[in-house]
Amino acid sequence: MNLTANISQPSGEVAKARLKQVIFQDRMQTSPEKLQMLRGDLLQVLQSHLDIDEDELDMHLCATSLNANIPIKGWKK
């Protein structure tokens, strides 16, 4: 979950993304810590099979979806 502002991203878009995150957490009755745990679990499973570029990883959980850009370097043997 990346909620940090991007220099090229308008502040209104950042605020909208943060509001969606708060609404999601409220509806799902979860905490940011639990979402971080979920993100870590998903990443751990993927890393057991794939070599992933974590520096370029972009994963967002929002109200109704999981959006992820996971750069894959290759398959693990």
Backbone hydrogen bonds, N-H to C=O, Kabsch-Sander energy under -0.5 kcal/mol:
donor,donor_aa,acceptor,acceptor_aa,energy
3,L,1,M,-0.8
9,Q,6,N,-1.9
13,E,10,P,-0.7
14,V,10,P,-1.7
15,A,11,S,-2.6
16,K,12,G,-2.1
17,A,13,E,-2.2
18,R,14,V,-2.2
19,L,15,A,-2.4
20,K,16,K,-2.3
21,Q,17,A,-1.9
22,V,18,R,-2.2
23,I,19,L,-2.5
24,F,20,K,-2.6
25,Q,21,Q,-2.6
26,D,22,V,-2.2
27,R,23,I,-2.8
28,M,24,F,-2.5
29,Q,25,Q,-0.6
29,Q,26,D,-0.6
30,T,25,Q,-2.2
35,L,31,S,-2.0
36,Q,32,P,-2.2
37,M,33,E,-2.2
38,L,34,K,-2.3
39,R,35,L,-2.5
40,G,36,Q,-2.5
41,D,37,M,-2.6
42,L,38,L,-2.7
43,L,39,R,-2.5
44,Q,40,G,-2.4
45,V,41,D,-2.2
46,L,42,L,-2.3
47,Q,43,L,-2.7
48,S,44,Q,-1.1
48,S,45,V,-0.6
49,H,45,V,-0.5
49,H,46,L,-1.4
50,L,46,L,-2.6
51,D,74,G,-3.4
52,I,50,L,-0.7
53,D,71,P,-2.5
54,E,52,I,-1.2
56,E,53,D,-1.1
57,L,54,E,-0.6
58,D,69,N,-2.2
60,H,67,N,-3.5
62,C,60,H,-0.5
62,C,65,S,-2.9
65,S,62,C,-0.5
67,N,60,H,-3.0
67,N,65,S,-0.5
68,A,66,L,-0.5
69,N,58,D,-3.3
70,I,68,A,-0.6
73,K,51,D,-3.3
73,K,71,P,-0.6
74,G,51,D,-1.2
76,K,49,H,-2.6
